Amino acid sequence: MDLLLWITIGFLIIGFVVLTSMKKGMESNLAFITANMEDEESSTKAKFIIWWIVSATAWGIVSMILVVWWFHNHFG
């Protein structure tokens, strides 16, 4: 099979596993932030959640690019 296909599948699976494993921690961070709005630690946890959202978005965009690139190379 094609190397690009394996890279795409591996990137999708590994990224999905990492994001879902971090989801529970993000939920607990969000609960801490909503309970302690004025605590300085809330600011740090909020930045961590924002970076998690940014990284999840970047993973999704790169995943879409890899899938489109594989289809273009395979069927184009």
Secondary structure, DSSP 8 states (H G I E B T S, - for coil): --HHHHHHHHHHHHHHHHHHHHHHHHHHHHHHHHH-TT-HHHHHHHHHHHHHHHHHHHHHHHHHHHHHHHHHHHH-
